[in-house]
Amino acid sequence: RFTAVPGDKRVTLFWDNAGEIAIDPLTGTKDFEGYKIYRSEDPTFSDVFTITDANGSPFLGRPLDQSGKPAQFDLVNQWSGLHPVEYIGRGVKYNLGNNTGLVHEYVDSSVTNGKTYYYAVASYDHGFDTLGVQLPPSETQTSIIRDPITQKLTFDVNTGAVTPGPLPGGSIKAGLNDNGYAQRVRGIATGSVRIGILDDRTVPDNVQYKVEFDSLNGGIGYNVRPLKTFSERFTSRDTALVPLSRTNFIADSVAVYDASGNLVPRNKYRLDASAGRIRGASGGALPSGQEFEIRYQYYTVFKSARLNEEDDNPSFDGMRVYAKAAILGIDSANSKWISKNNTNLLAKVFKPTALPTAPFRPAPLDFQIIWNRTDRDARGKWLYPGDTLLNNRNQKVVVCPFRIVNITDTTKVRILVNNALTDSIWTPGMEIFFITPPRFAPQSPIPGMLGLNFFQTTDTASIIYPTQGNVFEINASKPFVAGDQYTFTTRAVKYDVAKAKKDMDNIYVVPNPYVAFSELEVPGSTSTRRGDNRLQFRNLPPKCTIRIYTMVGELVDTILKDD
């Protein structure tokens, strides 16, 4: 399914991945290969199918091209370039693409505001050339049918028409109350859940959504649901399934009411939650022809395993979710001083090296190094000691001027200081080796979680130590796990009166004056029949009054706009 959204000098296209899982009826295989995007000012796409066969007849379509980049996107695999099999009797081969990788969104920035454009997203397969069977690629049809009497257009699921232009004057774009990202409300994952606005016009106002992570096929997936209850009416067909407007219902949330508002017992109906269908449990349970109301919650995204910001999650309410999982490891970029004085000690967090045989086993734990006063006595001992850590012999004797605190779950972690001797003290340059706790890794051989080193900027400078209360924080990058939850709240397009007044200077008429013809007009159904005359008013607010005058000032028409 395909959607085209108008914008200011741009058109945004997005579609689902249904074609990628289809089975070819001839070969019985999943042979999907890619997508082509076609654009035309003619609903027949006559100016698109310009690649001719050996007979000189138009045969294949040429995709939309922006700045020399054709809008054709294919899988990265062994299929690319011209297909080895010609079309029989045509003397022409299909171009399979250049292994660009798939996309499910596309922005056309080569459009003119006010013109009507027709788009199609055609999926194609890679044909067949094995086991003695040779089939050239096939492509889905791009069909827009015009009624010969009414001139009304009927669109296939992969086609659409759109007239680009900005939102009405005074409009503030839709968005989120969370700066474009869902906010973590449960768990410790450091990945991100970004929400992309694809269609400002259909984003609801002040609706909260929840993203819930759970186990999925041995890995991690997630569901997305709006935190509100929906309702719709349906007419029963007794024990025949009745399709509803949404799918992936949350079964426990469903309630059915009869025309009098009475709750229908659950044993009276059967719900196909995933397909969004309902029927009577037995003859007469939901009498045929009677109207019922169903109330429910549902998943807008259900069991998605897309964790690398893929763009093929189902779109919903003008939005799409892009999840980016973090890989378990050391987050050096976000490990930093939280507070410090003018110390000239630098801190480095890294994959531990103190024990050469120790396997690297990161853990989803964060730490803070909290410094004490760093005064020393005549023997060089710390007067205000913090933690006493292990040395290489597993002896707890290394005195440090700081405390190391696990800020993720407060459990204790074994830590040793490399090259520290018996009855030793920590000094700058010694690697601090964090041992991975048993619940995250086997303990033989000793596993290393991370290494930390505080060191001087130069060998000759006097050390300026951190002072009491200075804090260095070590962060780990943590993947999503079952139970993690995120939420976000939408903000619909808003009309702002003050902005509308400022936007009044941007209102204009195209063409002005209107003489006899505008290039924005759609051609007629035949070469001798002119299309509809078009005069466009740009950047109008949602409500306004338009007055049209002749060149000598006579009032021709008054239009009240309220949309």
C-alpha positions as CSV (number, residue, x, y, z in Angstrom):
1,R,0.0,0.0,0.0
2,F,1.3,3.4,-1.0
3,T,0.7,7.0,0.2
4,A,1.7,10.3,-1.5
5,V,1.8,13.4,0.7
6,P,2.0,17.0,-0.6
7,G,4.5,19.4,0.8
8,D,6.0,22.7,-0.1
9,K,7.8,22.1,-3.4
10,R,8.1,18.4,-2.5
11,V,6.1,15.2,-2.4
12,T,6.8,12.5,0.2
13,L,6.1,8.9,-0.8
14,F,6.0,5.9,1.5
15,W,4.8,2.4,1.2
16,D,4.7,-1.0,2.9
17,N,6.8,-4.1,2.3
18,A,3.9,-6.4,1.2
19,G,5.5,-7.1,-2.2
20,E,8.6,-8.4,-0.6
21,I,6.9,-11.4,1.0
22,A,4.7,-12.3,-2.0
23,I,5.0,-15.8,-3.6
24,D,5.4,-15.9,-7.3
25,P,2.5,-18.1,-8.6
26,L,4.6,-19.4,-11.5
27,T,7.8,-20.4,-9.7
28,G,6.4,-20.8,-6.2
29,T,9.3,-18.8,-4.8
30,K,9.8,-15.4,-3.1
31,D,11.5,-13.7,-6.1
32,F,11.0,-10.0,-5.2
33,E,13.9,-7.9,-6.3
34,G,13.1,-4.2,-6.1
35,Y,11.0,-1.1,-6.6
36,K,10.7,1.5,-9.3
37,I,9.0,4.9,-8.8
38,Y,7.2,6.4,-11.7
39,R,5.9,10.0,-11.9
40,S,3.8,11.5,-14.7
41,E,1.5,14.5,-15.3
42,D,-0.7,12.0,-17.2
43,P,-2.7,9.4,-15.3
44,T,-2.0,6.9,-18.1
45,F,1.8,7.2,-17.5
46,S,2.2,7.5,-21.2
47,D,5.3,9.6,-20.8
48,V,6.9,7.0,-18.5
49,F,6.9,3.9,-20.7
50,T,9.4,5.3,-23.2
51,I,11.9,2.4,-23.4
52,T,11.1,0.7,-26.7
53,D,11.5,-2.8,-27.8
54,A,13.1,-4.0,-31.1
55,N,10.0,-3.1,-33.0
56,G,10.1,0.5,-31.7
57,S,7.0,0.1,-29.5
58,P,7.0,1.6,-26.0
59,F,7.5,-1.4,-23.6
60,L,9.3,-0.7,-20.4
61,G,9.1,2.2,-17.9
62,R,11.8,4.7,-17.0
63,P,11.9,5.5,-13.3
64,L,11.7,9.0,-12.0
65,D,15.2,10.7,-12.0
66,Q,16.4,13.4,-9.7
67,S,19.9,14.9,-10.4
68,G,20.9,11.9,-12.4
69,K,19.8,9.4,-9.7
70,P,17.0,7.1,-10.9
71,A,14.4,6.2,-8.3
72,Q,15.0,2.5,-8.5
73,F,15.9,0.5,-5.4
74,D,16.8,-3.2,-5.4
75,L,18.1,-5.9,-3.1
76,V,21.9,-6.3,-2.6
77,N,22.3,-9.7,-4.1
78,Q,23.6,-11.5,-7.2
79,W,20.9,-9.9,-9.4
80,S,21.9,-6.6,-10.9
81,G,22.2,-4.9,-14.3
82,L,20.5,-6.3,-17.4
83,H,18.7,-9.6,-16.8
84,P,20.2,-12.4,-18.9
85,V,16.8,-13.4,-20.4
86,E,15.2,-11.3,-23.1
87,Y,11.5,-10.8,-23.5
88,I,10.4,-13.2,-26.2
89,G,9.9,-11.3,-29.5
90,R,10.9,-8.0,-28.0
91,G,14.7,-8.0,-28.2
92,V,15.0,-6.1,-24.9
93,K,16.2,-6.9,-21.4
94,Y,15.0,-5.6,-18.0
95,N,17.4,-3.5,-15.9
96,L,17.4,-5.1,-12.4
97,G,19.2,-2.1,-10.8
98,N,22.5,-1.6,-9.2
99,N,22.3,-3.3,-5.8
100,T,21.3,0.0,-4.1
101,G,19.5,-1.6,-1.2
102,L,15.8,-1.2,-0.5
103,V,13.9,1.9,0.7
104,H,10.3,2.4,1.6
105,E,10.3,6.2,1.6
106,Y,11.2,8.7,-1.1
107,V,11.1,12.5,-1.3
108,D,10.5,14.1,-4.8
109,S,11.9,17.6,-4.6
110,S,11.7,18.3,-8.3
111,V,8.0,19.3,-8.4
112,T,6.1,22.6,-8.8
113,N,3.6,23.7,-6.3
114,G,0.0,23.6,-7.7
115,K,0.7,21.0,-10.4
116,T,-1.0,17.6,-10.2
117,Y,1.4,14.7,-10.4
118,Y,0.6,11.0,-10.7
119,Y,2.8,8.5,-8.9
120,A,3.2,4.7,-8.9
121,V,5.5,2.5,-6.9
122,A,6.0,-0.7,-8.9
123,S,7.6,-3.8,-7.4
124,Y,9.4,-6.2,-9.7
125,D,10.9,-9.7,-9.4
126,H,14.3,-11.0,-10.6
127,G,12.8,-13.5,-13.1
128,F,14.1,-17.0,-13.4
129,D,17.1,-18.5,-15.1
130,T,17.9,-21.9,-13.7
131,L,17.1,-25.6,-14.2
132,G,16.5,-25.0,-17.9
133,V,13.7,-22.5,-17.2
134,Q,14.1,-18.9,-18.4
135,L,11.7,-16.2,-17.4
136,P,12.4,-12.5,-17.7
137,P,11.4,-10.2,-14.7
138,S,7.8,-9.1,-14.2
139,E,6.5,-5.9,-12.8
140,T,3.3,-5.0,-10.9
141,Q,0.8,-3.0,-13.0
142,T,0.6,0.8,-12.5
143,S,-3.1,1.4,-13.1
144,I,-5.2,4.5,-12.9
145,I,-8.5,4.2,-14.6
146,R,-10.5,7.2,-15.8
147,D,-14.3,6.9,-16.1
148,P,-15.1,7.9,-19.7
149,I,-18.3,9.7,-18.6
150,T,-17.6,11.3,-15.3
151,Q,-13.8,11.6,-15.8
152,K,-13.4,10.4,-12.2
153,L,-10.1,8.5,-11.5
154,T,-9.9,5.1,-9.8
155,F,-6.5,4.3,-8.3
156,D,-4.8,1.0,-7.7
157,V,-3.2,0.4,-4.3
158,N,0.2,1.3,-5.6
159,T,-0.7,4.6,-7.4
160,G,-1.9,8.0,-6.3
161,A,-2.3,11.6,-7.3
162,V,-1.0,14.6,-5.4
163,T,-0.8,18.4,-5.8
164,P,2.2,19.8,-3.9
165,G,1.9,22.9,-1.8
166,P,2.6,24.1,1.8
167,L,0.3,23.8,4.8
168,P,-2.3,26.5,5.1
169,G,-1.0,29.9,6.2
170,G,-0.7,30.2,10.0
171,S,-0.1,26.4,10.4
172,I,2.4,25.0,12.8
173,K,3.6,21.5,11.7
174,A,2.7,18.4,13.6
175,G,5.3,16.9,15.9
176,L,5.9,15.2,19.2
177,N,6.0,16.6,22.7
178,D,9.3,14.6,23.1
179,N,11.6,16.2,20.5
180,G,11.1,13.5,17.9
181,Y,12.1,10.6,20.2
182,A,10.2,8.3,22.4
183,Q,11.2,8.6,26.1
184,R,12.4,5.6,28.1
185,V,10.1,4.9,31.0
186,R,11.3,1.5,31.9
187,G,14.6,-0.3,31.5
188,I,18.2,0.8,31.0
189,A,18.7,0.4,27.3
190,T,20.7,3.2,25.5
191,G,19.3,2.6,22.1
192,S,16.9,5.1,20.5
193,V,13.3,5.0,19.3
194,R,12.8,7.9,16.8
195,I,9.4,8.9,15.5
196,G,9.3,10.2,12.0
197,I,6.4,12.4,10.8
198,L,5.4,11.4,7.3
199,D,2.1,13.2,6.9
200,D,1.4,16.2,9.1
201,R,-2.3,16.2,8.1
202,T,-3.1,12.8,9.8
203,V,-1.1,13.1,13.0
204,P,-3.7,13.1,15.9
205,D,-3.5,15.6,18.8
206,N,-2.4,14.7,22.3
207,V,-2.4,11.0,21.9
208,Q,0.2,9.0,23.9
209,Y,1.7,5.9,22.4
210,K,3.7,3.2,24.2
211,V,6.6,1.1,22.6
212,E,6.9,-2.2,24.4
213,F,9.9,-4.5,23.9
214,D,9.5,-8.3,24.3
215,S,11.1,-11.6,23.3
216,L,10.6,-12.4,19.6
217,N,11.8,-15.5,17.8
218,G,14.8,-15.9,20.0
219,G,15.7,-12.2,19.8
220,I,14.0,-8.9,20.7
221,G,11.1,-7.2,19.1
222,Y,8.5,-4.6,20.0
223,N,4.9,-3.5,19.7
224,V,3.5,0.0,19.5
225,R,0.1,1.0,20.7
226,P,-1.9,4.2,21.3
227,L,-3.0,4.5,24.9
228,K,-6.6,5.1,24.2
229,T,-9.7,3.1,23.4
230,F,-11.3,3.1,20.0
231,S,-14.8,2.2,19.0
232,E,-16.7,1.4,15.8
233,R,-20.0,-0.1,14.8
234,F,-20.5,-3.1,12.7
235,T,-23.4,-5.1,11.3
236,S,-23.3,-8.7,12.3
237,R,-23.4,-11.5,9.6
238,D,-24.1,-14.1,12.2
239,T,-21.3,-16.7,12.1
240,A,-19.6,-15.1,9.1
241,L,-16.6,-13.0,9.9
242,V,-17.1,-9.2,9.6
243,P,-13.9,-7.2,8.9
244,L,-13.2,-4.2,11.1
245,S,-11.2,-1.1,10.3
246,R,-8.1,-2.0,12.2
247,T,-6.0,-5.1,12.9
248,N,-3.8,-6.5,15.7
249,F,-6.4,-6.0,18.5
250,I,-5.4,-6.4,22.1
251,A,-7.8,-9.2,22.9
252,D,-8.2,-8.4,26.6
253,S,-9.2,-4.8,25.8
254,V,-12.2,-5.8,23.5
255,A,-15.8,-5.2,24.6
256,V,-18.9,-5.6,22.5
257,Y,-22.2,-3.8,23.1
258,D,-25.6,-4.3,21.5
259,A,-27.8,-1.5,20.1
260,S,-29.2,-1.0,23.6
261,G,-25.8,-0.5,25.2
262,N,-25.7,-3.9,26.9
263,L,-22.4,-5.6,27.2
264,V,-22.3,-8.8,25.1
265,P,-20.8,-11.8,26.9
266,R,-17.4,-12.9,25.5
267,N,-18.7,-16.4,24.9
268,K,-21.2,-15.0,22.4
269,Y,-18.5,-14.0,19.8
270,R,-15.2,-15.1,18.3
271,L,-12.5,-12.5,17.6
272,D,-9.7,-12.9,15.0
273,A,-7.5,-10.3,16.8
274,S,-4.6,-10.3,14.3
275,A,-6.8,-9.8,11.2
276,G,-9.4,-7.5,12.9
277,R,-12.5,-9.6,12.3
278,I,-15.4,-10.7,14.4
279,R,-18.3,-13.2,14.2
280,G,-20.9,-14.9,16.3
281,A,-19.8,-17.9,18.3
282,S,-22.8,-19.8,17.2
283,G,-26.0,-19.3,15.1
284,G,-28.0,-16.4,16.6
285,A,-25.3,-15.4,19.1
286,L,-24.8,-12.1,17.2
287,P,-28.0,-12.1,15.1
288,S,-27.5,-11.3,11.5
289,G,-28.4,-7.8,10.4
290,Q,-28.2,-6.3,14.0
291,E,-25.8,-3.5,14.7
292,F,-23.2,-3.8,17.5
293,E,-20.5,-1.5,18.9
294,I,-17.0,-2.8,19.5
295,R,-14.5,-1.0,21.8
296,Y,-10.8,-2.0,21.7
297,Q,-7.2,-1.1,21.9
298,Y,-4.8,-2.3,19.2
299,Y,-1.2,-2.4,18.1
300,T,-0.2,0.0,15.3
301,V,3.1,-1.9,15.0
302,F,3.0,-5.6,16.0
303,K,6.0,-7.9,16.6
304,S,8.5,-5.8,14.7
305,A,12.1,-6.9,14.7
306,R,13.4,-3.8,13.0
307,L,16.2,-2.6,15.2
308,N,18.6,-0.8,12.9
309,E,16.4,2.2,11.9
310,E,14.9,0.4,9.0
311,D,12.2,2.3,7.1
312,D,9.8,-0.6,6.5
313,N,7.9,-0.6,9.8
314,P,4.1,-0.1,9.2
315,S,3.2,3.5,9.0
316,F,0.3,4.7,11.2
317,D,-1.4,8.0,11.9
318,G,1.0,9.8,9.6
319,M,4.1,8.4,11.5
320,R,6.7,5.7,11.4
321,V,8.8,4.2,14.2
322,Y,12.6,3.8,13.7
323,A,14.3,1.9,16.5
324,K,18.0,1.8,16.8
325,A,19.5,-0.9,19.1
326,A,22.7,-0.3,20.9
327,I,25.4,-3.0,21.0
328,L,26.5,-4.2,24.4
329,G,29.9,-2.6,25.1
330,I,31.8,0.4,26.5
331,D,30.3,3.8,25.6
332,S,33.5,5.7,25.6
333,A,32.0,8.7,23.9
334,N,29.5,9.3,26.7
335,S,31.9,8.4,29.6
336,K,33.0,11.8,31.0
337,W,33.5,14.1,33.9
338,I,30.3,15.0,35.5
339,S,32.0,17.5,37.8
340,K,35.7,18.4,38.2
341,N,38.1,21.1,39.2
342,N,41.1,22.2,37.1
343,T,42.7,18.7,37.3
344,N,45.2,18.0,34.5
345,L,44.6,14.2,34.7
346,L,42.9,12.8,31.7
347,A,40.6,9.8,31.9
348,K,40.3,7.0,29.3
349,V,37.8,4.2,29.2
350,F,38.8,1.2,27.0
351,K,38.7,-2.5,26.4
352,P,40.8,-3.9,29.3
353,T,44.4,-4.9,28.6
354,A,45.8,-5.6,32.1
355,L,45.3,-9.4,31.9
356,P,46.3,-10.5,28.4
357,T,44.4,-13.9,28.7
358,A,41.2,-12.3,30.0
359,P,38.3,-12.5,27.6
360,F,36.5,-9.2,27.0
361,R,33.0,-9.6,28.4
362,P,31.1,-6.2,28.6
363,A,28.2,-5.8,31.0
364,P,25.2,-3.4,31.0
365,L,26.5,-1.5,34.0
366,D,27.4,2.2,34.6
367,F,29.8,3.5,37.2
368,Q,30.8,6.7,38.9
369,I,34.3,7.4,40.2
370,I,33.7,9.8,43.2
371,W,36.9,11.5,44.4
372,N,37.9,12.2,48.0
373,R,40.4,14.8,49.1
374,T,43.8,13.9,47.7
375,D,46.1,15.0,50.5
376,R,49.0,12.7,51.3
377,D,51.1,12.0,54.3
378,A,55.0,12.1,54.5
379,R,55.0,8.5,53.3
380,G,52.9,9.2,50.3
381,K,49.8,7.5,51.7
382,W,46.4,9.0,51.0
383,L,45.0,10.8,54.1
384,Y,41.4,10.4,52.9
385,P,41.3,6.9,51.4
386,G,38.3,5.6,49.4
387,D,38.1,2.1,48.0
388,T,40.7,-0.6,48.6
389,L,41.0,-2.6,45.4
390,L,42.7,-5.8,44.4
391,N,46.2,-6.1,43.0
392,N,47.3,-8.6,40.4
393,R,47.7,-11.3,43.1
394,N,44.0,-10.9,44.1
395,Q,45.0,-9.2,47.3
396,K,42.8,-6.4,48.5
397,V,45.5,-4.0,49.4
398,V,45.5,-1.1,46.8
399,V,44.3,2.1,48.5
400,C,42.6,4.7,46.2
401,P,41.6,8.3,46.8
402,F,38.2,7.6,45.3
403,R,35.1,5.4,45.5
404,I,33.8,3.4,42.6
405,V,30.0,3.1,42.7
406,N,27.8,0.9,40.5
407,I,25.0,3.3,39.6
408,T,23.0,0.8,37.6
409,D,21.9,-1.7,40.2
410,T,24.3,-0.9,43.2
411,T,25.7,-4.5,43.3
412,K,29.4,-4.9,44.1
413,V,31.9,-5.5,41.3
414,R,35.5,-6.9,41.8
415,I,38.1,-4.4,40.6
416,L,41.9,-4.8,40.4
417,V,44.7,-2.3,39.8
418,N,47.4,-3.4,37.4
419,N,51.0,-3.4,38.5
420,A,50.1,-2.6,42.1
421,L,52.3,-4.3,44.7
422,T,51.5,-5.5,48.2
423,D,50.6,-2.7,50.6
424,S,50.5,-0.4,47.6
425,I,48.6,2.7,46.7
426,W,47.0,3.7,43.4
427,T,48.8,6.3,41.4
428,P,48.0,7.9,38.0
429,G,48.9,5.7,35.0
430,M,47.8,2.4,36.7
431,E,45.1,0.6,34.7
432,I,42.0,-0.1,36.8
433,F,40.6,-3.4,35.6
434,F,36.8,-4.1,36.1
435,I,36.0,-7.8,36.4
436,T,32.8,-8.9,34.7
437,P,30.3,-10.1,37.4
438,P,29.3,-13.8,37.4
439,R,25.8,-13.2,36.2
440,F,27.1,-11.8,33.0
441,A,30.0,-14.1,32.2
442,P,31.8,-17.3,33.4
443,Q,34.6,-16.6,35.8
444,S,37.3,-18.8,34.4
445,P,39.4,-17.4,32.9
446,I,38.8,-14.0,34.6
447,P,36.7,-11.9,32.3
448,G,37.3,-8.2,31.7
449,M,34.4,-5.7,31.5
450,L,36.3,-2.5,31.0
451,G,39.6,-0.7,31.7
452,L,40.0,2.8,33.2
453,N,43.1,4.9,33.3
454,F,43.7,8.4,34.8
455,F,47.0,9.7,33.4
456,Q,49.1,12.9,33.2
457,T,48.9,15.2,30.2
458,T,52.8,15.5,30.2
459,D,55.5,13.7,32.1
460,T,57.0,17.0,33.4
461,A,53.9,18.8,34.6
462,S,53.0,18.7,38.3
463,I,49.9,16.6,38.9
464,I,46.8,18.6,39.8
465,Y,44.5,15.9,41.3
466,P,40.7,16.1,41.3
467,T,39.3,17.4,44.5
468,Q,36.6,16.1,46.9
469,G,33.3,15.6,45.2
470,N,34.6,15.5,41.6
471,V,32.9,12.7,39.6
472,F,33.9,10.8,36.5
473,E,31.1,8.6,35.0
474,I,31.6,5.5,33.0
475,N,28.7,4.4,30.7
476,A,28.0,1.2,28.9
477,S,26.0,0.9,25.7
478,K,23.0,-1.4,26.5
479,P,20.8,-3.3,24.0
480,F,17.0,-3.5,24.3
481,V,15.7,-6.3,26.4
482,A,12.3,-7.7,27.1
483,G,10.4,-5.4,29.4
484,D,11.9,-2.1,28.1
485,Q,9.2,0.5,27.5
486,Y,9.1,3.9,25.8
487,T,6.4,6.5,25.3
488,F,5.7,9.5,23.1
489,T,2.9,12.0,22.7
490,T,1.8,13.5,19.5
491,R,1.0,17.1,18.6
492,A,-1.3,17.7,15.6
493,V,-1.0,20.6,13.1
494,K,-2.0,23.8,14.9
495,Y,-3.4,27.0,13.6
496,D,-1.7,30.1,15.1
497,V,-3.5,33.4,14.6
498,A,-0.3,35.5,15.1
499,K,1.6,33.4,12.6
500,A,-1.4,33.6,10.2
501,K,-1.2,37.4,10.3
502,K,2.5,37.3,9.5
503,D,1.8,34.8,6.7
504,M,-0.7,37.2,5.0
505,D,2.2,38.7,3.0
506,N,2.9,35.3,1.5
507,I,-0.6,34.9,-0.1
508,Y,-0.6,35.0,-3.9
509,V,-2.7,33.9,-6.9
510,V,-1.4,31.7,-9.8
511,P,-1.8,32.7,-12.6
512,N,-2.5,36.4,-12.0
513,P,-3.9,37.9,-14.2
514,Y,-5.6,34.8,-15.6
515,V,-5.7,35.3,-19.4
516,A,-6.6,32.2,-21.3
517,F,-4.5,29.2,-20.0
518,S,-2.5,28.0,-17.1
519,E,0.3,25.4,-17.3
520,L,-1.1,24.0,-14.0
521,E,-4.2,22.7,-15.8
522,V,-4.6,19.0,-16.4
523,P,-5.0,18.0,-20.1
524,G,-8.4,17.0,-21.3
525,S,-9.5,13.4,-21.9
526,T,-8.9,13.8,-25.6
527,S,-6.6,16.0,-27.8
528,T,-9.5,18.3,-28.7
529,R,-11.0,18.6,-25.2
530,R,-9.6,21.0,-22.7
531,G,-9.2,20.0,-19.0
532,D,-10.6,21.9,-16.1
533,N,-9.6,25.6,-15.9
534,R,-7.5,26.3,-12.8
535,L,-6.9,29.4,-10.8
536,Q,-5.0,28.8,-7.5
537,F,-4.8,30.8,-4.3
538,R,-1.6,29.9,-2.4
539,N,-0.8,30.1,1.3
540,L,-4.3,30.8,2.5
541,P,-5.3,30.3,6.1
542,P,-7.9,27.6,6.9
543,K,-10.7,30.3,7.1
544,C,-10.8,33.4,4.9
545,T,-12.9,35.4,2.4
546,I,-11.7,35.6,-1.2
547,R,-12.9,38.3,-3.6
548,I,-12.2,38.2,-7.4
549,Y,-12.3,41.3,-9.5
550,T,-12.0,42.1,-13.1
551,M,-9.1,44.3,-14.3
552,V,-11.3,47.4,-14.0
553,G,-12.4,46.6,-10.5
554,E,-15.7,44.9,-10.9
555,L,-16.5,42.2,-8.3
556,V,-16.8,38.9,-10.1
557,D,-17.1,36.4,-7.2
558,T,-16.8,36.0,-3.5
559,I,-15.6,32.7,-2.1
560,L,-15.9,31.8,1.6
561,K,-13.1,29.3,2.5
562,D,-13.6,27.3,5.6
563,D,-11.6,24.0,5.4
